[in-house]
Amino acid sequence: MVDLFGMESTFHDNGNMHLEGYDAQNYFRGLQSKERKSEMVSYSEDEDDSAIKKVKITITNQIVGKAHVSGFSHEKGRTKDIFEVPLYKLIIEGTDAEGIKRSEEYGVIRFGVQQRKTGGKATVVGRTKEESFTIRSWNPTYLSGLRGATPGAWRITGGFLLHDGADAPLKDAWGAIGCIEVCGSFNDDQDNFTRLNWLIRSWSGATEATKNTKAQYNKVATSGILIIYFQYSSKPPLKKI
């Protein structure tokens, strides 16, 4: 893979996995096969031709808090070393069913720490450039491998995903290696990643186009209306806890 971080990258096409006790290689192969099948599925039940609207997600360079992450590599999984990284502001913007422009903000992990073994070399990794992507893939089967994680992930580009993060990011140190992890809880019933996904489906008009939740995700992905924009951000310093 192209060297994205000033070092040899080892990302798999299936993104930021946080595997514990799994055979990582076999899991990736299985996930890749499932994702190909899921991307080919077309749902037509109860669909109409309602206009689908653009939704924009901005990953800012504004620090809004802190999070703890463990060192991680796809080959070895999590290490026992814990590091502190910033939480950055994510802004989602769209138009609701009444035609009113809306926006909400959440805290996300943008940079993680690549480390193959406990006590070994550790490097901060993540996307730093100002860039924009059209998200065209939703993987409903993606799981972080940690208890309590909400399944599913949006593919940003290559192995980089937008997926669930820890509800209590200073308490629960998940493995992170450069994907965007949506942290925190919206209320007692749903975490912020679940809320974000509902906003994407609602503000895009997908919930009006079909009552089938799977079809709503499919419509967003295939319509090319979900844009994710990264503001430039330098990498934070490595800070071991």
C-alpha positions as CSV (number, residue, x, y, z in Angstrom):
1,M,0.0,0.0,0.0
2,V,1.1,3.6,-0.6
3,D,2.9,5.1,2.4
4,L,0.3,7.4,3.8
5,F,1.9,8.1,7.1
6,G,5.6,8.4,6.4
7,M,6.1,4.8,7.2
8,E,5.3,1.4,5.8
9,S,1.5,1.0,6.0
10,T,-0.1,-2.4,6.6
11,F,-3.7,-1.5,6.2
12,H,-6.1,-4.1,4.8
13,D,-8.9,-3.1,2.5
14,N,-11.4,-3.8,5.2
15,G,-10.2,-0.9,7.4
16,N,-9.6,-0.4,11.1
17,M,-10.2,-3.7,12.9
18,H,-10.0,-4.0,16.6
19,L,-9.6,-7.7,16.9
20,E,-9.2,-9.6,20.2
21,G,-8.8,-13.3,20.1
22,Y,-9.7,-13.6,16.4
23,D,-7.6,-14.9,13.5
24,A,-7.2,-11.5,11.9
25,Q,-6.3,-12.8,8.4
26,N,-9.3,-15.1,8.2
27,Y,-11.6,-12.5,9.6
28,F,-10.5,-10.0,6.9
29,R,-11.0,-12.5,4.1
30,G,-14.5,-13.3,5.4
31,L,-15.4,-9.7,5.9
32,Q,-14.2,-8.7,2.4
33,S,-16.4,-11.5,0.9
34,K,-19.4,-10.4,2.9
35,E,-18.9,-6.7,2.0
36,R,-18.7,-7.5,-1.7
37,K,-22.1,-9.3,-1.4
38,S,-23.6,-6.5,0.7
39,E,-22.6,-3.9,-1.8
40,M,-24.3,-5.8,-4.6
41,V,-27.6,-6.1,-2.8
42,S,-30.3,-3.8,-4.2
43,Y,-33.5,-3.2,-2.2
44,S,-36.6,-2.1,-3.9
45,E,-39.3,-2.9,-1.3
46,D,-41.6,0.2,-0.8
47,E,-39.1,2.5,-2.6
48,D,-40.2,5.5,-4.5
49,D,-38.4,8.2,-6.6
50,S,-38.3,10.8,-3.9
51,A,-35.4,13.3,-4.3
52,I,-32.3,12.3,-2.3
53,K,-30.5,15.2,-0.7
54,K,-26.8,15.8,-0.1
55,V,-25.4,15.3,3.5
56,K,-22.0,16.6,4.4
57,I,-19.8,15.5,7.2
58,T,-16.8,17.6,8.2
59,I,-13.9,16.2,10.2
60,T,-12.5,19.4,11.7
61,N,-9.1,20.2,13.2
62,Q,-10.8,21.6,16.3
63,I,-10.0,19.7,19.5
64,V,-13.0,19.2,21.8
65,G,-11.7,16.7,24.3
66,K,-9.4,13.7,24.9
67,A,-9.5,10.0,24.4
68,H,-7.5,6.9,25.4
69,V,-6.5,4.3,22.8
70,S,-4.5,1.2,22.9
71,G,-1.6,0.5,20.5
72,F,-2.8,-1.5,17.6
73,S,-1.7,-3.4,14.4
74,H,-3.8,-5.5,12.1
75,E,-1.4,-8.4,12.4
76,K,-1.2,-8.5,16.2
77,G,-4.3,-6.7,17.4
78,R,-4.2,-4.5,20.5
79,T,-1.3,-4.0,22.8
80,K,-1.4,-3.3,26.5
81,D,0.1,0.2,26.1
82,I,-2.4,3.1,26.4
83,F,-2.0,6.5,24.7
84,E,-3.8,9.8,24.9
85,V,-5.1,11.3,21.6
86,P,-7.4,14.3,21.0
87,L,-11.1,14.2,20.2
88,Y,-11.9,16.3,17.2
89,K,-15.2,17.9,16.3
90,L,-17.3,16.2,13.6
91,I,-20.0,18.4,12.0
92,I,-22.9,16.8,10.1
93,E,-25.0,19.2,7.9
94,G,-28.1,18.5,5.9
95,T,-31.8,19.4,5.3
96,D,-34.6,17.9,7.3
97,A,-38.0,16.7,5.9
98,E,-39.5,20.2,6.4
99,G,-36.7,21.8,4.3
100,I,-34.9,23.3,7.3
101,K,-31.1,23.2,7.2
102,R,-29.7,21.4,10.3
103,S,-26.4,20.5,11.8
104,E,-25.1,18.6,14.8
105,E,-21.7,18.1,16.3
106,Y,-19.9,15.1,17.8
107,G,-16.5,14.1,19.1
108,V,-14.4,11.7,17.1
109,I,-11.1,10.0,17.2
110,R,-9.1,11.0,14.1
111,F,-5.6,9.7,14.9
112,G,-4.6,6.4,16.4
113,V,-1.4,4.7,17.4
114,Q,0.2,1.9,15.3
115,Q,2.2,-0.5,17.5
116,R,2.9,-4.2,16.9
117,K,3.8,-5.2,20.5
118,T,3.6,-3.9,24.0
119,G,6.5,-1.7,24.7
120,G,7.5,-1.6,21.0
121,K,7.8,1.3,18.6
122,A,4.7,3.4,18.5
123,T,3.7,5.8,15.8
124,V,0.7,8.2,15.5
125,V,-1.2,7.5,12.3
126,G,-4.2,9.1,10.6
127,R,-5.2,11.4,7.7
128,T,-3.7,14.9,7.9
129,K,-4.4,16.4,4.4
130,E,-7.3,18.7,3.5
131,E,-9.4,16.4,1.3
132,S,-12.9,15.3,0.4
133,F,-14.5,12.0,-0.5
134,T,-17.8,10.7,-1.7
135,I,-18.9,7.8,0.4
136,R,-20.3,5.0,-1.7
137,S,-20.1,1.9,0.5
138,W,-21.9,0.8,3.7
139,N,-20.8,-2.4,5.4
140,P,-23.5,-3.5,7.8
141,T,-21.5,-6.5,9.1
142,Y,-18.5,-4.6,10.3
143,L,-17.7,-5.1,14.0
144,S,-14.9,-3.5,16.0
145,G,-14.5,-6.8,18.0
146,L,-15.1,-5.1,21.3
147,R,-18.1,-5.6,23.5
148,G,-20.9,-3.0,23.1
149,A,-19.8,-1.7,19.7
150,T,-22.5,-0.8,17.3
151,P,-22.1,-2.7,14.0
152,G,-21.7,-1.1,10.6
153,A,-19.2,1.2,8.9
154,W,-19.0,3.7,6.1
155,R,-16.0,3.3,3.8
156,I,-14.3,6.6,3.3
157,T,-11.5,5.4,1.0
158,G,-9.3,2.3,0.8
159,G,-9.1,0.9,4.3
160,F,-10.3,4.0,6.1
161,L,-13.7,3.8,7.7
162,L,-16.2,5.9,9.7
163,H,-17.5,3.7,12.5
164,D,-18.5,3.4,16.1
165,G,-16.1,4.5,18.9
166,A,-16.1,4.1,22.7
167,D,-19.1,5.6,24.5
168,A,-16.7,6.6,27.3
169,P,-13.4,7.3,25.4
170,L,-11.4,8.2,28.5
171,K,-12.4,5.0,30.2
172,D,-12.5,2.5,27.4
173,A,-9.3,2.4,25.4
174,W,-10.2,0.9,22.0
175,G,-7.6,0.1,19.4
176,A,-7.3,2.9,16.8
177,I,-5.2,3.1,13.7
178,G,-6.5,6.1,11.7
179,C,-10.2,5.4,11.0
180,I,-12.8,8.0,12.2
181,E,-14.4,6.7,15.4
182,V,-17.6,8.4,16.6
183,C,-17.5,8.5,20.4
184,G,-20.0,9.2,23.1
185,S,-23.7,8.6,23.7
186,F,-26.6,10.7,22.5
187,N,-28.9,9.5,25.2
188,D,-29.5,6.4,27.3
189,D,-31.0,4.5,24.3
190,Q,-28.5,5.2,21.6
191,D,-24.8,6.1,21.1
192,N,-23.6,8.9,18.9
193,F,-22.8,6.6,15.9
194,T,-26.4,5.3,15.9
195,R,-27.6,8.9,16.0
196,L,-25.3,10.0,13.2
197,N,-26.5,7.1,11.0
198,W,-30.1,8.1,11.6
199,L,-29.4,11.7,10.6
200,I,-27.6,10.6,7.5
201,R,-30.6,8.5,6.5
202,S,-33.2,11.1,7.5
203,W,-31.6,14.2,6.1
204,S,-30.8,12.5,2.9
205,G,-34.4,11.7,2.3
206,A,-33.8,7.9,2.4
207,T,-36.2,7.4,5.2
208,E,-38.9,9.0,3.1
209,A,-38.0,7.0,0.0
210,T,-38.3,3.6,1.7
211,K,-39.4,2.1,5.0
212,N,-36.8,-0.7,4.7
213,T,-33.8,0.3,6.9
214,K,-31.3,-1.8,4.9
215,A,-32.6,-0.1,1.7
216,Q,-32.1,3.3,3.3
217,Y,-28.4,2.6,3.8
218,N,-28.1,1.2,0.3
219,K,-29.8,4.2,-1.2
220,V,-27.4,6.6,0.6
221,A,-24.4,4.7,-0.6
222,T,-25.4,4.2,-4.2
223,S,-26.7,7.7,-4.6
224,G,-23.3,9.3,-3.9
225,I,-24.9,12.0,-1.7
226,L,-22.8,11.5,1.4
227,I,-19.7,13.7,1.4
228,I,-17.0,13.6,4.0
229,Y,-14.5,16.6,4.1
230,F,-11.3,16.6,6.1
231,Q,-9.8,19.9,7.3
232,Y,-6.1,19.9,7.4
233,S,-4.7,18.8,10.8
234,S,-1.1,18.1,11.9
235,K,-0.6,14.8,13.8
236,P,-0.8,15.2,17.6
237,P,2.3,14.2,19.5
238,L,2.7,10.7,20.8
239,K,1.6,10.6,24.5
240,K,1.8,7.4,26.4
241,I,-0.3,7.2,29.6
